[in-house]
Amino acid sequence: MQTVVMPNATHTNQLKWGSTLIKVIIVEDNKYMREGWQTFIDYDKNLCVLKSFGSVEAALESEELKKTDVIIMDIGLPGMNGIEGVRAIKATHPKVQIIMATVHDDNEHIFEAIKAGAVGYLMKKVTPDELVAAVKDAHEGGSPITPNIARKIIAKMHAPIVSEEEQLTERELEILQELATGKSYAAIGKSIFLSVDGVRHHIRNIYQKLQVHSRSEAVSKGIMKRLIEP
């Protein structure tokens, strides 16, 4: 279990006199989460929380927004959500760095947040040290992202580049991969336990979806679209 050292009054006062403080704003509707984050951030001699808010609307009305360097923001906020908040804040304060801290790790939320202008995406279960490191990283021009989120982004980048019409079923992808080996229809059917007529049926669908007219064209396009391995 990780030991967390709570700040004492003397250290907290010393923070305010630092000349290189990274100024932070927290936007999170859970009071206990806000207070926890503020405690960990304020304990670091190079960081200082200017203010914390329970909603984007409250943050937008604050004068502190003009002074901040980094914002840590939840996605699931009441009223304006975090992704909408990123767009609104970046529209008026383009230089501020925004890190999303959330329980959501699905692709839709990740890419919407990044497209909106967030520079980082963290799960709320990050450790205090990871949170502090993320703030410093964002301020220095980095993009702090937890490992599982990074894997999702990489997987998305490596996903096949296909239109909706070109999307093949698992069986069709399997047959297309077999076609690339040069096997006959009969040999393909035997290896995947399908009749020759069944193989022909799937190949017709593959040709139609990929808009090709031959085995070589289908295989070539399948490799180009990263549907199959060369």
FENFEN-V438987 format. One record per residue. N is the residue number from 1. SS is DSSP state (H for helix, E for strand, L for the rest). OMEGA is omega in radians with two decimals (none if undefined). NEAR is the number of other C-alpha atoms within 12 Angstrom. Layout:
n ss omega near
N SS OMEGA NEAR
N SS OMEGA NEAR
//
This chain:
n ss omega near
1 L -3.10 4
2 L 3.10 7
3 L 3.14 8
4 L 3.12 13
5 L -3.12 15
6 L -3.11 19
7 L 3.03 20
8 L -3.03 15
9 H -3.11 13
10 H -3.13 13
11 H -3.14 20
12 H 3.12 24
13 H 3.12 16
14 H -3.14 20
15 H -3.00 26
16 L -3.12 23
17 L 3.14 15
18 L -3.09 18
19 L -3.09 13
20 L -3.10 16
21 L 2.98 27
22 E -3.04 34
23 E -2.99 37
24 E 2.96 42
25 E 3.11 43
26 E 3.06 44
27 E -3.04 47
28 L -3.06 39
29 L 3.09 30
30 L -3.06 23
31 H -3.08 16
32 H 3.08 13
33 H 3.10 26
34 H -3.08 28
35 H 3.11 22
36 H 3.12 24
37 H -3.11 40
38 H 3.12 34
39 H -3.10 31
40 H -3.10 32
41 H -3.12 42
42 H -3.12 39
43 H 3.12 30
44 L -3.04 35
45 L -3.10 27
46 L -3.08 27
47 E 3.10 36
48 E 3.08 39
49 E 3.11 39
50 E -3.11 30
51 E 3.06 31
52 E -3.06 37
53 E 3.11 33
54 L -3.12 31
55 L 3.08 31
56 H -3.11 35
57 H 3.14 24
58 H 3.13 25
59 H -3.11 32
60 H -3.13 28
61 L -3.04 15
62 L 3.06 20
63 H -3.13 14
64 H -3.11 24
65 H -3.13 35
66 H -3.02 24
67 L -2.98 22
68 L 3.08 32
69 L -3.06 33
70 E 3.06 47
71 E 3.00 53
72 E -3.00 53
73 E 3.04 47
74 L 3.06 43
75 L -3.05 41
76 L -3.11 27
77 L 3.06 27
78 L -3.09 21
79 L 3.10 16
80 L -3.13 26
81 L -3.04 28
82 H -3.14 43
83 H 3.05 36
84 H 3.13 31
85 H 3.10 38
86 H -3.13 41
87 H -3.09 26
88 H -3.11 25
89 H -3.14 34
90 H 3.13 28
91 H -3.10 15
92 H -3.13 15
93 L -3.01 24
94 L -3.07 21
95 L -3.12 23
96 L -3.13 34
97 E -3.07 41
98 E 3.08 48
99 E 3.05 48
100 E 3.06 50
101 E -2.92 44
102 E 3.05 34
103 L -3.09 21
104 L 3.07 24
105 L 3.12 28
106 L -3.05 20
107 H -3.07 22
108 H -3.13 17
109 H -3.12 30
110 H -3.04 37
111 H 3.06 26
112 H 3.13 26
113 H -3.14 35
114 H 3.11 31
115 H -3.13 19
116 H 3.10 28
117 L 3.10 31
118 L -3.14 41
119 L -3.13 37
120 E -3.10 41
121 E -3.08 50
122 E 2.98 41
123 E -3.08 32
124 L -3.14 29
125 L 3.09 18
126 L 3.11 25
127 L 3.07 22
128 H 3.13 28
129 H 3.13 21
130 H 3.12 24
131 H 3.13 38
132 H 3.13 33
133 H -3.14 28
134 H 3.12 37
135 H 3.14 48
136 H -3.14 34
137 H 3.13 23
138 H -3.13 32
139 H -3.12 31
140 L 3.08 17
141 L 3.14 18
142 L 3.11 20
143 L -3.10 27
144 L -3.13 34
145 E 3.12 34
146 L -3.03 29
147 H -3.10 18
148 H 3.08 20
149 H 3.11 30
150 H 3.13 23
151 H 3.13 17
152 H 3.13 22
153 H 3.13 24
154 H 3.12 16
155 H 3.12 13
156 H -3.14 17
157 H -3.11 14
158 L -3.12 14
159 L 3.11 16
160 L 3.12 22
161 L -3.09 20
162 L 3.04 19
163 L -3.13 14
164 H -3.12 11
165 H -3.07 15
166 H -3.07 25
167 L -3.12 25
168 L 3.06 31
169 L 3.11 18
170 H 3.14 14
171 H 3.14 23
172 H 3.09 33
173 H 3.12 33
174 H -3.13 28
175 H 3.11 43
176 H 3.09 44
177 H 3.10 32
178 H 3.10 30
179 H -3.11 36
180 H 3.14 27
181 L 3.14 19
182 L -3.13 16
183 L 3.03 19
184 L 3.11 19
185 H -3.12 28
186 H -3.14 21
187 H 3.10 19
188 H 3.14 30
189 H -3.12 25
190 H -3.07 18
191 H -3.13 19
192 H 3.08 22
193 L -3.14 17
194 L 3.13 20
195 L 3.12 17
196 H 3.10 20
197 H 3.10 16
198 H 3.10 21
199 H 3.14 31
200 H 3.14 23
201 H -3.13 19
202 H 3.14 28
203 H 3.06 35
204 H 3.11 23
205 H 3.12 26
206 H 3.14 36
207 H -3.11 31
208 H -3.11 20
209 H -3.12 25
210 H -3.13 33
211 L 3.10 22
212 L -3.06 20
213 L -3.12 18
214 L 3.11 19
215 H -3.07 28
216 H 3.12 19
217 H -3.14 21
218 H -3.13 34
219 H -3.13 34
220 H -3.12 25
221 H 3.10 30
222 H 3.11 36
223 H -3.12 23
224 H -3.14 17
225 L -3.14 24
226 L 3.07 22
227 L -3.13 32
228 L 3.10 27
229 L 3.12 20
230 L none 17
//
